[in-house]
């Protein structure tokens, strides 16, 4: 049976009602999310045995996050308890030509202050065949980066497949430090996922003729980007999500995969966005699921792209979607008609 471990930070998400701006807000909706936690929830929803590993305070807010994860089917038994606070992020939803905005309040969180001895990777990786993390986690603190490296080394020693979503966040660290730290971690990665900006920001690998800020995408250029990632780090696969941003409300969404010497592109979806946070995480989960199920590269990519497309229709970080729903969309059932 497949078992997946994801490692990272889960945060309290506070968002004004609807499309109110921060300066208009009199109340905030509270939920939970974070890159690797989001991926774990997606995988659990697909029926995969998945555990999320992190460190959370013992107080009620930390317990509420554990309860929320447990309620989605994620194994929370390996979560370490301690520290004084959870990270928080504030989300202001964009609309039309006004972009969404995120403000972090995550310094000195429990996971940022975690130490190597908090995590027994020999125990955590028992009967595990996949480990997933994102570039957000080593950006949290030097301690977290060291823990990530130890986890990757332990996974490689056990023959566990390692996947990483580059997920560069300029508010957390510089491009230079990201390149240095991620370069060391990528030595242990088998499957890399990035968006149209990550490879350039972190590794200086640029896609000719593309401009992410304007939404312009050059598909031939992304073939070169993916191939360069595979070659530099000896990857089995490199996937790139391609977002053509028409406005904050409407995007075109597709993805590509480099597997060996072959390149694959998914269908393109015209997405009207309800909530875009977690879109990349749901893509990662879909790609992991496709690999675990033995899907062909094209099938796995289509599954991942469809899963991510559906996430854009769901409020909150978590992609609460079933395998059947993803497969129907991947097969072309996309009218949105009522199902009775």
C-alpha angles and dihedrals in degrees: 000000000000119000124185131196122200121188129198146079129313114202139193108253117211117188133171115244115277113325098337115140121237091255090055098047122114094169139019132218111231124216137138135251149140134162101266094034089054091052091049092053091050092050093048088051088054089055097257120144098243132169125194117214123202142117120260134175119261093236126103097270090055090047091049089057090050091049092051092051092045089051090060093053098260116144106242097174093106096054111120116223122217144081128084108265149021121233115254132204128191118213126199111188117228126223134195107334094347109097126223116259132212126196117191126214099175107117114131093011120160094261092045089057096042118123133214093258091060090075126055100197092183088062096036093053097051109132091355124138102177135045123187133186137153135226089252092073099059088044091062095074143329088258092055090048091053092049090050091053092050090050092050092049091049091048092050091049089055095046092247117157111245124206127185133190105208091212097172114203115192091197090063104046145348125270090245095054092042090054093049096047098038091046089062093045094048090065086077099040123106100180124032127194122193141160128232093279105036099077091051097043097046106027104019091242105143131193109230115236097009129117114186093189092060095037093244112148129190108197095196089053092055091053087059092047094051093045090050091053091049092049097045096049103026092242126178091214139005120194127190125194113215118208120185104196113210092165139325087278103043130045137163109230129197138138142210134211132203110202115173105317094332131096127209133187126199128220115282116244126202101218127197101201126231094164123349098187110112095023093122092043091055089050090054091050091049092051091048091049092050091053093046090051093051094244118166115257091258093047092047092049092049090050092050094047092048092048090052092046090056092049089065087066096057128083115235133024097288123089102219096188133130129229090246093055091050093048093050091054092045088053091055104264095135109133094106091226118161112271114222 
